[in-house]
Amino acid sequence: MKLNEIAPAKGATKKPKRVGRGPGSGHGKTSTRGHKGHKARSGFRNKLGFEGGQMPLARRIPKRGFTNIFKARYEIINLTALSKFEPNTEITPEFLKEKGLVKGKHKLKVLGNGELSGPIKVKAHKFSKSAREKILKAKGSIEQLT
């Protein structure tokens, strides 16, 4: 087999539909677009959710509830990630953002998944009960930010 002999399987390719090439082509006059209407016009683009004038699904379904824009949002980090730092390291949200462990958009919450090898100083907005116990058990310190 040579590169110039490679070809798609027989019947795998079809010639493109040539529209607007006269009545003999079978796709003349309206060029398969039908008569009048939005889709028959030049520059037609179907907008997302448009259902041909029928009331769109997004507007037919009843709306429920609301989004609380004042909800406190937290970025979480587990003790397994904090255990990688050397003992007596002061860990703050800014420090973690610098290291690329959190995005730094929201408040920081420390969760107790994992074990600590040595004492660390952690400053965060919130601590889970297990995280608080494990940090203090490892002779570390915690400071709750506001």
RAJOLIN-V360145 format. One record per pair of residues at least 24 apart in sequence whose C-alpha atoms are under 6 Angstrom apart, sorted by the first residue. I is the first residue (numbers start at 1). J is the second residue. Records with the same first field share a line. If there is no record, write none. Layout:
# RAJOLIN-V360145
I=J  J
This chain:
# RAJOLIN-V360145
73=106
74=106  107  108
75=106  107  108
76=108  109  110
77=110
78=110  111  112  113
79=112  113  114
80=114
83=116
87=118  119  120
88=119  120
89=120
90=121  122
91=121  122
92=123
